[in-house]
């Protein structure tokens, strides 16, 4: 096939990018070479619009063993242990084919983690759907949940947490972000950097088929009316093969045969071989006739661009081929020596004894395009003057019922009951809490993990929103008694070619960076997903942040369920009554404007660290952070989970009850302490200048507000648990 | 007491079972599906997971594994065999216990705590158990037990039903049946009661920080009965 500018543009390249390729090669590329360039230079693989901004993120810290740039980030969790973790998007494929899209998203992120030598010990996900009334939502939700469960359950890795939201901005573009944590010994971490000349390049795993060709390019474009035609670009997952691949790789990794290893994810054999060569400053030579194929007559172009799943590329020490092959034979997986490392610094491909491609590796990586795109700064919206009398007239019980049963607050048990969350026998906090927690097998330690996003806040003011999401994960970890260590981020945005969308990206990243730096809570891995839009309609900016923390003694873990009647309940952090962008404003007042709640990083840090100190001293019986839906929503959930009631007595405030209960001010937690510890607790809070309100005591089975409003716990439960079940049946 | 846990390609509760058996005093060995001989054992366990990806039919390919000949002979000679979840599906496919396991009634994977009623204590697995209702944990997509009317009559006549899904007070009814199993059957014996297949995972309930501790009761009792 003849290559020209038109063909290049059909491959998603821009006209000037094509000219740059010809200039770098000093000739016209052939079709295989063009395919390789288009795969390496698309947004998904090259980060060409985001790189310049991602550099500004805070990525270093005492506990960071590996920051961004590898298959996943790695953090130190003391002793000889480290946690490898990352979050990744699989948005576009999941919208086209929800089951396979979501399943292969989960499979891909697990491969990123075990490529580094770590056994996956926990999965999480952040999934976002259009309005519940939209005709596609129900099927997409069902398909995505089945897909996530189908893959993770078969792998035998517990899914311990996640987040689900509904918003009409996702009507034409759902988001599916999957996160995995793996456990590894610090001295057994594997990297993707190739080293040494004439080392064998090994292909292992599934055979290569024609599925997923151009998947990465598809993920780098907007949707139009013809999305159904893109179904063939979605990969098909085989979790059984991945389970075998996991066990075989870990078995090989126990020895010392591997120099470097890289999974074949987006852009398959192309990106894996090129990244390994680039990091090692080497060349690589591949004989494509040696690649195990599942279909006949596959061309070099198809072999290089296939995104068939469950495959790995390994560079071995010389002479270890037989030993390695034995392990893969045992697990019934393909094993083929397909090439070797060279000193040419080129990627050279051979097929039927002919050279079919020769490209200098640096042209594909270092010389890939980088754009400083134009972006628009956003202004902080003016505060809305809410009609006080209207607020006062709201009945608290009815409002609470609407809030608790709303799609974004209601219990997501229907979802997480379909995920195996107890396999591996170390899950000590299940989904539905502030963070999922798994023990480090055979030790007293446990890791907590959470994933969060607040698209509404980010949409109203990206800088504040970016900070807020980081803080929310920080609070979720602290609420279970974990010391936050680091985050991974999945940055889901619209088209970078539109100034508004690019501005949202730039400012969210800035906010994330500021919060990470202040909280000493660095970013160690992540992924950018642009072009989440159908025609001209983009999603709300949705950075999803996955936070990971350590609990040194798992017996000190905190849960949110209220424990004992007679105990005192306090709100930590000040409630100013911020209503704009809250669930109350959108759901009850039908007000979509105004600024998001302000984020005060000093208070966040101080309040969080003080609470951790209280937990360390065994003063805290239960804790829960205050977020969407405000204090009363947080308290209701603590009642439901603990099957306990509460008698709330509000101190005299300037703001009214509704504002106090439903405001979404930041940096707040609800805590339960015993009567006898109350003095010690308030003393520590005072000493650290942490604001607190003492608002009630735990009673049996009823939520009572100022002796007037009464709601039974069973009623609260029915508000909270019924919506999703009924919607899906 | 010696136990062996078989690992099939796709098993994923094999380690959990090893941890549980070892915790309660068994000397456990892991056995690869391609082996021909079983180590000397007082108990053989087929663990949960997705052997062969649950492709074709759950458990069907694993039931034809090389090691299964030895497992079948061991069972026929009176040896104790226990299949949990996917292990139960393998036992059914191997013909060691009667019936089949269909897709769950609501076509969804279910992961949650359940209560089970132990009716029949005239066997090594449940003898001397001082509780009638245990809290276990299920995690499966195909646990909907089914058999023909004739088979059911035979099973009932022989007292082969091991455990039933029930509420915390031991009442069995449709509402608490999680997967549509006939008669709320959660586990079943062979005629001789030396082979037990059940969907719930006792190995996930072995310390207070997990979903519960009734698994500990089960394993401790089992060890004492074998001794």
Contacts between the chains, C-beta under 8 A, distances in Angstrom:
chain1	res1	chain2	res2	distance
A	146	B	108	8.0
A	149	B	109	5.1
A	150	B	109	8.0
A	153	B	50	7.4
A	153	B	109	5.9
A	153	B	139	7.4
A	153	B	141	7.6
A	154	B	10	7.2
A	154	B	12	7.7
A	154	B	50	4.3
A	154	B	53	6.4
A	154	B	54	7.2
A	155	B	12	7.0
A	156	B	12	2.5
A	156	B	13	7.0
A	156	B	49	6.1
A	156	B	50	7.7
A	238	B	53	7.1
A	239	B	50	7.4
A	239	B	53	6.7
A	240	B	9	7.5
A	240	B	10	5.3
A	240	B	50	6.4
A	240	B	52	6.6
A	240	B	53	2.7
A	240	B	54	7.8
A	240	B	55	6.7
A	241	B	53	7.7
A	243	B	9	7.8
A	243	B	10	5.6
A	243	B	12	6.8
A	243	B	50	7.3
A	243	B	53	7.9
A	244	B	9	5.9
A	244	B	10	7.4
A	331	B	9	7.0
A	332	B	9	6.7
A	416	B	111	7.9
A	417	B	108	7.8
A	417	B	110	6.0
A	417	B	111	5.7
A	417	B	112	5.6
A	418	B	108	5.3
A	418	B	109	4.7
A	418	B	110	7.3
A	418	B	111	7.2
A	419	B	109	7.5
A	419	B	111	6.4
A	420	B	109	7.2
A	420	B	111	5.0
A	420	B	139	4.5
A	421	B	111	5.8
A	422	B	111	6.5
A	422	B	137	5.9
A	422	B	139	6.4
A	422	B	201	7.7
A	422	B	204	4.9
A	422	B	210	7.3
A	422	B	211	5.9
A	423	B	12	6.2
A	423	B	13	6.4
A	423	B	16	7.0
A	423	B	48	7.9
A	423	B	139	6.5
A	423	B	204	7.5
A	424	B	15	7.5
A	424	B	16	6.5
A	425	B	15	8.0
A	425	B	16	4.3
A	425	B	19	6.0
A	425	B	20	7.6
A	425	B	203	6.6
A	425	B	204	5.7
A	425	B	206	7.3
A	425	B	210	6.8
A	426	B	210	8.0
A	427	B	210	7.1
A	427	B	211	8.0
A	428	B	209	4.6
A	428	B	210	6.8
A	430	B	211	7.9
A	439	B	209	7.4
A	554	B	209	6.5
A	555	B	209	7.4
A	557	B	209	8.0
